[in-house]
Amino acid sequence: MNNKFNQSPPSASMDTQVAKKEFQQLPQLDSGERGKAVRKAIFKTLRVTFGLTLVGLAVYLLWNRQRYVVTRVGYLNGTVIDMYATITGTLILKDLRPGDEVKKGQGVGEIRNERNPQLETDRQNLETRLTLALARKKSLQRKLANRTKLINLFKDYKENQINLEVDYFENTVEAAKAELKEAEEALAFARLEADRYSFLAREGVVAQNVADAAVTRAEQAARVVENKKAQLRRQQAALQAIRQGLQLDSARNFSFPQIRLLDLEVEKKEIEAELSENETTIAQLRKEIDTINRQLALQRIAPLKAPTDAVVWSIIHKTGPLGIPIAAGDPVLKLLDCKDVWATGLVSERANARLYIGQPARVRLLDGTGREINGTVRAIRGGVGKVQVGENVAVPPPDLVRNELAVDVTLQQLPPDLTAGNFCGVGQSVEIVLEVQGNGKTPNWLGWLDFNRWPFFNNHSRTMGLSPRSSLYSPAFGLA
């Protein structure tokens, strides 16, 4: 195959034969004229060969233009993480330099603020209120204990009084029972006497009025018994009521112990409610004091820690061992996230129809090594430089001329030598080659135009530090 491509083109061989034939048909001339004719034939051959070469090169460029899209300008880019001061105070950074690698959670410095008068004043006010609330709690607890003691004392008085009243009514019941018994005995005697006098009256021994008087006394004795029974039932009901703390004879008249006990019970409920409210206030004050203490701790010393594995991109404030004053929200330093490095290139908008997300791409490093990194297109953005990009990137996009697109390419893997020391290659110039879909179906009759198959061009371009395809579709040929 190499011999086939090392042979001269057929058209150039035919031109050489025509020139040789014309030279043989020339009349015999002297040596001067013969040399002039030879040179003329050679120059004619060179012109024809050069013209055919230009035509072939133009055909190749037109064909190759449909296979690849090459960026005009390209560079490696990365995400920059800004770190800001969280509090106002004195910033003290560790001995960091751009290019230093930091791990996630690694401390890079701290901000100290020993004085915060507003929070100190708030804490003192809260502590004063807490002291008063605690004193009030102790006073309420003493008052509650006193009322509880009095309640227990008057409960004893009340129980004693009830016991005395029960004893009194029990004695009354016993007396009523004794009177009932006497009345019943008197009734029994009156009935016997009435029966006797009635018999004697019927026999005519005594007068009838004497018998009637005896009957009347018996009836009166029966009514007395009934009254005594009713009185006994009333006394028993009163005894039961007294045992239950009730009174039946008249409206309830409370004694002094009972009245005082009711007042003490009300006072106790009020004190307990006030004590519960006081405890709630104390718990709230303690919570607020704890919150202010945490705020003071954060306001006094605020550590600065790296949010992720990154590289120091730039240090905005050089602090030294003594530190510098800084306000909350001021930027401190910038970190470069080496896990999110991509390539950005600019292409003509005329190539937009041949671009798509996920398109295979090759990123060639323009550092003289000719190394290529495989990747895929992740974003295609138009109008860069005319609108706000909205990304916090290490290398902002340049102001573009009209009709250009910015293409972002995700890199599969960075070369191992692109480390933190050289900022993972961010900012380095690259050339992005975007493979157009279907470029593998090249017609066979155009295969001889692919200079990558020619050993001479392939070896020569590698010797010069160029990629095998870059020399013919670089921006110099207008293929961007």
C-alpha positions as CSV (number, residue, x, y, z in Angstrom):
1,M,0.0,0.0,0.0
2,N,2.9,2.3,0.8
3,N,4.3,1.8,-2.7
4,K,1.0,2.7,-4.2
5,F,1.0,6.0,-2.4
6,N,4.7,6.7,-3.1
7,Q,4.1,6.6,-6.8
8,S,3.6,9.8,-8.7
9,P,0.1,10.7,-9.8
10,P,-0.8,9.5,-13.4
11,S,-1.3,13.0,-14.7
12,A,2.2,14.1,-13.7
13,S,3.8,11.0,-15.5
14,M,1.9,11.9,-18.7
15,D,3.1,15.5,-18.6
16,T,6.7,14.3,-18.2
17,Q,6.4,12.0,-21.3
18,V,4.9,14.8,-23.4
19,A,7.8,17.1,-22.4
20,K,10.3,14.4,-23.3
21,K,8.8,13.9,-26.7
22,E,8.8,17.6,-27.5
23,F,12.4,17.7,-26.4
24,Q,13.3,14.8,-28.8
25,Q,11.5,16.6,-31.7
26,L,13.5,19.8,-31.3
27,P,16.2,20.4,-33.9
28,Q,19.8,19.9,-32.9
29,L,20.8,23.0,-31.1
30,D,23.9,24.1,-29.4
31,S,24.5,23.4,-25.7
32,G,23.2,26.9,-24.5
33,E,19.9,26.7,-26.4
34,R,19.5,23.0,-25.4
35,G,19.9,23.9,-21.7
36,K,17.4,26.6,-22.0
37,A,14.9,24.3,-23.6
38,V,15.5,21.7,-20.8
39,R,14.9,24.2,-18.1
40,K,11.8,25.4,-19.8
41,A,10.4,21.9,-20.0
42,I,11.3,21.3,-16.3
43,F,9.6,24.5,-15.2
44,K,6.5,23.6,-17.2
45,T,6.4,20.2,-15.5
46,L,6.8,21.7,-12.0
47,R,4.0,24.2,-12.7
48,V,1.7,21.5,-13.8
49,T,2.6,19.3,-10.9
50,F,2.2,22.2,-8.4
51,G,-1.2,23.1,-9.9
52,L,-2.5,19.5,-9.6
53,T,-1.2,19.4,-6.0
54,L,-3.1,22.6,-5.1
55,V,-6.3,21.2,-6.7
56,G,-5.9,17.9,-4.8
57,L,-5.3,19.8,-1.6
58,A,-8.4,21.9,-2.1
59,V,-10.5,18.8,-2.7
60,Y,-9.1,17.2,0.4
61,L,-9.8,20.3,2.5
62,L,-13.4,20.4,1.2
63,W,-13.8,16.7,2.0
64,N,-12.2,16.9,5.4
65,R,-14.3,20.0,6.3
66,Q,-17.3,17.8,6.4
67,R,-15.7,15.2,8.7
68,Y,-14.6,17.4,11.6
69,V,-15.4,20.7,13.4
70,V,-12.3,22.4,14.9
71,T,-12.5,25.2,17.5
72,R,-10.9,28.5,16.8
73,V,-9.9,29.1,20.4
74,G,-9.8,26.6,23.2
75,Y,-8.7,26.3,26.8
76,L,-9.2,24.1,29.8
77,N,-11.6,25.5,32.4
78,G,-12.7,24.6,35.9
79,T,-15.1,25.5,38.6
80,V,-13.9,28.0,41.2
81,I,-15.4,27.9,44.7
82,D,-15.4,31.2,46.6
83,M,-14.9,31.2,50.3
84,Y,-16.3,34.2,52.3
85,A,-15.9,35.5,55.8
86,T,-18.8,34.3,58.0
87,I,-18.4,36.8,60.7
88,T,-16.7,40.2,61.3
89,G,-13.3,40.0,63.0
90,T,-9.6,39.3,62.4
91,L,-8.8,36.9,59.6
92,I,-5.8,34.6,60.1
93,L,-5.1,32.2,57.2
94,K,-2.6,29.4,57.2
95,D,0.5,29.5,55.1
96,L,-1.1,28.8,51.8
97,R,0.1,29.4,48.3
98,P,-1.7,29.2,45.0
99,G,-1.4,25.6,43.8
100,D,-1.5,24.1,47.2
101,E,-3.8,21.1,47.5
102,V,-6.4,21.0,50.3
103,K,-8.7,18.1,51.4
104,K,-12.3,18.3,52.3
105,G,-12.8,19.6,55.8
106,Q,-9.2,20.7,56.1
107,G,-8.8,24.0,58.0
108,V,-7.4,26.9,55.9
109,G,-7.7,29.6,58.6
110,E,-10.1,31.1,61.1
111,I,-11.7,34.4,62.0
112,R,-11.5,35.7,65.6
113,N,-13.8,38.3,67.2
114,E,-13.2,38.6,70.9
115,R,-15.7,41.5,71.3
116,N,-19.3,41.5,70.4
117,P,-21.0,44.2,72.7
118,Q,-24.5,43.6,71.4
119,L,-24.5,39.9,72.1
120,E,-22.8,40.4,75.5
121,T,-25.4,43.0,76.5
122,D,-28.2,40.6,75.4
123,R,-26.7,37.8,77.4
124,Q,-26.4,39.9,80.5
125,N,-30.0,41.1,80.3
126,L,-31.2,37.5,79.9
127,E,-29.1,36.3,82.8
128,T,-30.5,39.1,85.0
129,R,-34.0,38.1,84.0
130,L,-33.2,34.5,84.7
131,T,-31.9,35.4,88.2
132,L,-35.1,37.2,89.0
133,A,-37.2,34.4,87.6
134,L,-35.2,31.9,89.8
135,A,-35.7,34.1,92.9
136,R,-39.4,34.3,92.1
137,K,-39.5,30.5,91.7
138,K,-38.0,30.1,95.2
139,S,-40.5,32.5,96.7
140,L,-43.4,30.7,95.1
141,Q,-42.1,27.4,96.2
142,R,-41.9,28.7,99.8
143,K,-45.4,30.2,99.6
144,L,-46.7,26.9,98.1
145,A,-45.1,24.9,100.9
146,N,-46.6,27.2,103.5
147,R,-50.0,27.0,102.0
148,T,-49.7,23.2,101.8
149,K,-48.8,23.1,105.5
150,L,-51.7,25.3,106.4
151,I,-54.1,23.2,104.3
152,N,-52.9,20.0,106.1
153,L,-53.4,21.8,109.5
154,F,-56.9,22.9,108.7
155,K,-57.7,19.6,107.3
156,D,-56.9,18.2,110.7
157,Y,-59.1,20.8,112.3
158,K,-61.9,20.0,110.0
159,E,-61.6,16.3,110.6
160,N,-61.5,16.9,114.4
161,Q,-64.6,19.0,114.1
162,I,-66.4,16.4,112.0
163,N,-65.5,13.7,114.5
164,L,-66.8,15.8,117.4
165,E,-70.0,16.5,115.5
166,V,-70.4,12.8,114.7
167,D,-69.9,12.0,118.4
168,Y,-72.5,14.5,119.3
169,F,-75.1,13.2,116.9
170,E,-74.3,9.7,117.8
171,N,-75.0,10.5,121.4
172,T,-78.2,12.3,120.3
173,V,-79.3,9.2,118.5
174,E,-78.6,7.1,121.5
175,A,-80.6,9.4,123.7
176,A,-83.4,9.3,121.2
177,K,-83.3,5.6,121.2
178,A,-83.5,5.6,125.0
179,E,-86.5,8.0,125.0
180,L,-88.2,5.8,122.4
181,K,-87.7,2.8,124.6
182,E,-89.2,4.6,127.6
183,A,-92.1,5.8,125.4
184,E,-92.7,2.2,124.2
185,E,-92.6,0.9,127.7
186,A,-95.1,3.7,128.8
187,L,-97.3,2.7,125.8
188,A,-97.3,-0.9,126.9
189,F,-98.3,0.0,130.4
190,A,-101.0,2.4,129.2
191,R,-102.5,-0.2,127.0
192,L,-102.6,-2.7,129.8
193,E,-104.2,-0.2,132.1
194,A,-106.7,0.8,129.4
195,D,-107.6,-2.9,128.8
196,R,-108.1,-3.4,132.6
197,Y,-110.3,-0.3,133.1
198,S,-112.4,-1.2,130.1
199,F,-113.0,-4.7,131.5
200,L,-113.9,-3.3,134.9
201,A,-116.2,-0.7,133.3
202,R,-118.0,-3.5,131.4
203,E,-118.3,-5.4,134.7
204,G,-119.7,-2.2,136.4
205,V,-116.9,-2.0,138.9
206,V,-115.8,1.4,137.8
207,A,-117.4,4.2,136.0
208,Q,-117.1,4.4,132.2
209,N,-115.3,7.7,132.3
210,V,-112.5,6.1,134.2
211,A,-112.1,3.5,131.4
212,D,-112.3,6.2,128.7
213,A,-109.6,8.2,130.5
214,A,-107.3,5.1,130.5
215,V,-107.9,4.5,126.8
216,T,-107.1,8.1,126.1
217,R,-103.8,7.9,128.0
218,A,-102.9,4.7,126.0
219,E,-103.6,6.6,122.7
220,Q,-101.5,9.5,123.9
221,A,-98.6,7.1,124.8
222,A,-98.9,5.6,121.2
223,R,-98.5,9.1,119.7
224,V,-95.5,9.8,121.9
225,V,-93.9,6.6,120.6
226,E,-94.5,7.6,117.0
227,N,-93.0,11.0,117.7
228,K,-90.0,9.4,119.4
229,K,-89.5,7.2,116.3
230,A,-89.6,10.1,114.0
231,Q,-87.2,12.0,116.1
232,L,-84.9,9.0,116.1
233,R,-85.0,8.8,112.3
234,R,-84.3,12.5,112.0
235,Q,-81.3,12.2,114.4
236,Q,-79.9,9.2,112.4
237,A,-80.3,11.1,109.1
238,A,-78.5,14.1,110.7
239,L,-75.7,11.7,111.8
240,Q,-75.3,10.3,108.3
241,A,-75.2,13.9,106.8
242,I,-72.6,15.0,109.4
243,R,-70.4,12.0,108.5
244,Q,-70.6,13.1,104.8
245,G,-69.9,16.8,105.7
246,L,-73.6,17.9,105.2
247,Q,-76.1,19.6,107.4
248,L,-79.8,19.1,107.3
249,D,-81.4,21.2,110.0
250,S,-80.7,24.6,108.3
251,A,-78.6,26.3,105.6
252,R,-75.0,25.1,105.7
253,N,-72.9,27.3,107.9
254,F,-69.2,26.5,107.5
255,S,-66.9,26.7,110.4
256,F,-63.7,28.7,110.4
257,P,-61.5,25.7,109.6
258,Q,-63.7,24.9,106.7
259,I,-63.8,28.4,105.4
260,R,-60.1,28.9,105.7
261,L,-59.4,25.5,104.1
262,L,-61.4,26.6,101.0
263,D,-59.5,29.8,100.8
264,L,-56.2,28.0,101.1
265,E,-57.1,25.6,98.3
266,V,-57.9,28.5,96.0
267,E,-54.6,30.2,96.9
268,K,-52.7,26.9,96.3
269,K,-54.2,26.6,92.8
270,E,-53.2,30.1,92.0
271,I,-49.6,29.6,93.3
272,E,-49.2,26.4,91.3
273,A,-50.4,28.1,88.1
274,E,-48.0,31.0,88.7
275,L,-45.2,28.6,89.5
276,S,-45.8,26.7,86.2
277,E,-45.7,29.9,84.3
278,N,-42.5,30.9,86.1
279,E,-40.9,27.6,85.2
280,T,-41.8,28.0,81.5
281,T,-40.2,31.5,81.6
282,I,-37.1,30.0,83.2
283,A,-36.8,27.3,80.5
284,Q,-37.3,29.9,77.8
285,L,-34.6,32.2,79.2
286,R,-32.1,29.3,79.6
287,K,-32.8,28.4,75.9
288,E,-32.2,31.9,74.8
289,I,-29.0,32.1,76.8
290,D,-27.7,28.9,75.3
291,T,-28.5,30.2,71.8
292,I,-26.6,33.4,72.5
293,N,-23.7,31.4,74.0
294,R,-23.5,29.4,70.8
295,Q,-23.7,32.6,68.8
296,L,-20.9,34.1,70.9
297,A,-18.8,31.0,70.4
298,L,-19.3,31.2,66.6
299,Q,-18.8,34.9,66.6
300,R,-15.6,34.6,68.6
301,I,-13.9,31.9,66.5
302,A,-15.2,30.9,63.1
303,P,-13.1,28.2,61.4
304,L,-12.6,28.2,57.7
305,K,-12.7,24.7,56.2
306,A,-12.4,23.5,52.6
307,P,-15.8,22.4,51.4
308,T,-14.3,19.7,49.1
309,D,-11.0,18.4,47.7
310,A,-9.6,21.4,45.8
311,V,-6.6,23.5,44.9
312,V,-5.9,27.0,46.1
313,W,-6.6,29.1,43.0
314,S,-6.0,32.6,44.5
315,I,-5.6,34.2,48.0
316,I,-7.5,37.4,48.2
317,H,-6.1,38.6,51.5
318,K,-2.6,37.8,52.8
319,T,-3.0,37.9,56.5
320,G,0.3,36.9,58.1
321,P,0.5,35.6,61.7
322,L,-1.2,38.7,63.2
323,G,-4.2,38.7,60.8
324,I,-6.1,41.5,59.2
325,P,-9.6,42.9,59.9
326,I,-12.4,41.7,57.7
327,A,-16.1,42.1,57.5
328,A,-18.7,39.4,57.2
329,G,-19.3,38.5,53.6
330,D,-15.9,39.6,52.3
331,P,-14.2,37.1,50.0
332,V,-11.2,35.3,51.5
333,L,-9.8,32.9,48.9
334,K,-10.8,31.0,45.8
335,L,-10.5,27.2,45.4
336,L,-10.4,25.3,42.2
337,D,-12.3,22.0,42.0
338,C,-10.1,19.7,40.0
339,K,-12.9,17.1,39.8
340,D,-14.8,19.4,37.5
341,V,-12.4,20.4,34.7
342,W,-13.6,20.7,31.1
343,A,-12.5,22.2,27.8
344,T,-14.1,25.2,26.2
345,G,-13.7,26.1,22.6
346,L,-15.2,28.6,20.1
347,V,-16.6,27.6,16.8
348,S,-18.5,29.2,14.0
349,E,-22.3,29.3,14.3
350,R,-22.4,27.8,10.8
351,A,-21.3,24.5,12.4
352,N,-24.3,24.5,14.8
353,A,-26.2,22.0,12.7
354,R,-23.4,19.5,13.1
355,L,-23.1,19.8,16.8
356,Y,-25.1,18.0,19.5
357,I,-24.9,17.1,23.2
358,G,-23.0,13.9,23.8
359,Q,-21.0,14.3,20.6
360,P,-17.5,12.6,20.7
361,A,-14.6,15.1,20.8
362,R,-10.8,15.0,21.1
363,V,-9.1,17.7,23.1
364,R,-5.4,18.2,22.0
365,L,-3.1,19.9,24.4
366,L,-1.1,22.7,22.8
367,D,2.0,22.1,25.0
368,G,4.2,20.6,22.3
369,T,3.4,17.0,23.3
370,G,0.5,16.5,21.0
371,R,-1.4,14.5,23.6
372,E,-5.1,14.1,23.1
373,I,-7.9,13.6,25.7
374,N,-11.2,12.0,24.7
375,G,-14.4,13.6,25.8
376,T,-18.0,14.4,25.0
377,V,-19.9,17.7,24.4
378,R,-21.9,18.7,27.5
379,A,-23.0,22.2,26.6
380,I,-23.4,24.4,23.5
381,R,-23.9,28.1,24.3
382,G,-24.4,31.0,21.9
383,G,-23.9,34.7,22.5
384,V,-21.1,34.2,25.1
385,G,-19.6,37.6,25.9
386,K,-22.8,39.4,25.1
387,V,-24.9,38.0,28.1
388,Q,-24.2,37.0,31.6
389,V,-22.8,33.5,31.6
390,G,-24.0,32.6,35.1
391,E,-21.1,30.3,36.0
392,N,-18.3,30.7,38.5
393,V,-15.5,29.5,36.4
394,A,-11.7,29.9,36.6
395,V,-11.3,31.3,33.0
396,P,-14.2,33.5,31.9
397,P,-15.2,33.3,28.3
398,P,-13.7,36.0,26.0
399,D,-15.7,38.6,24.2
400,L,-16.8,36.9,21.1
401,V,-17.2,38.2,17.6
402,R,-20.5,37.7,16.0
403,N,-21.7,34.3,14.9
404,E,-19.7,32.1,17.3
405,L,-20.6,29.4,19.7
406,A,-18.9,28.2,22.9
407,V,-18.7,24.4,23.2
408,D,-18.0,22.8,26.5
409,V,-16.4,19.3,26.5
410,T,-16.4,17.0,29.5
411,L,-13.0,15.2,29.7
412,Q,-12.9,11.5,30.4
413,Q,-9.6,11.6,32.3
414,L,-7.0,14.2,32.9
415,P,-3.3,13.3,32.2
416,P,-1.6,12.3,35.4
417,D,0.9,15.2,35.2
418,L,-1.9,17.8,35.4
419,T,-1.9,18.0,39.1
420,A,-2.5,20.6,41.8
421,G,0.9,22.2,41.2
422,N,-0.1,23.3,37.7
423,F,-3.8,23.9,38.7
424,C,-4.9,20.7,36.9
425,G,-4.1,22.4,33.6
426,V,-6.9,25.0,33.9
427,G,-6.1,27.9,31.6
428,Q,-4.0,25.9,29.3
429,S,-4.6,26.3,25.5
430,V,-6.1,23.4,23.7
431,E,-7.6,22.5,20.3
432,I,-10.9,20.7,20.3
433,V,-11.8,18.4,17.4
434,L,-15.5,17.5,17.2
435,E,-16.2,14.4,15.2
436,V,-19.2,14.9,12.9
437,Q,-21.7,12.0,13.0
438,G,-21.2,9.6,10.1
439,N,-17.7,10.6,9.3
440,G,-16.6,7.0,9.2
441,K,-18.5,6.4,5.9
442,T,-15.9,8.0,3.7
443,P,-16.2,7.2,0.0
444,N,-13.4,4.8,-1.2
445,W,-12.5,7.1,-4.1
446,L,-11.6,9.8,-1.6
447,G,-9.5,7.6,0.6
448,W,-6.3,8.5,-1.2
449,L,-6.8,12.1,-0.2
450,D,-6.6,11.2,3.6
451,F,-3.0,12.3,4.3
452,N,-3.2,10.4,7.6
453,R,-2.7,7.2,5.5
454,W,0.4,8.6,4.0
455,P,3.5,7.6,6.1
456,F,5.4,10.7,5.1
457,F,2.8,13.2,6.5
458,N,2.0,11.0,9.5
459,N,5.6,10.7,10.6
460,H,6.4,14.3,9.8
461,S,3.5,15.7,11.8
462,R,4.4,13.5,14.8
463,T,8.0,14.7,14.6
464,M,6.9,18.3,14.8
465,G,4.7,17.6,17.9
466,L,1.4,17.8,16.0
467,S,-1.5,15.5,15.9
468,P,-1.9,13.4,12.7
469,R,-4.9,15.5,11.6
470,S,-4.3,18.9,13.0
471,S,-2.0,20.2,10.4
472,L,-4.6,20.3,7.7
473,Y,-7.7,21.4,9.5
474,S,-6.2,24.1,11.8
475,P,-7.7,27.5,11.9
476,A,-5.1,28.7,9.5
477,F,-7.0,27.0,6.7
478,G,-10.3,28.6,7.6
479,L,-11.9,25.4,9.0
480,A,-12.9,26.8,12.4
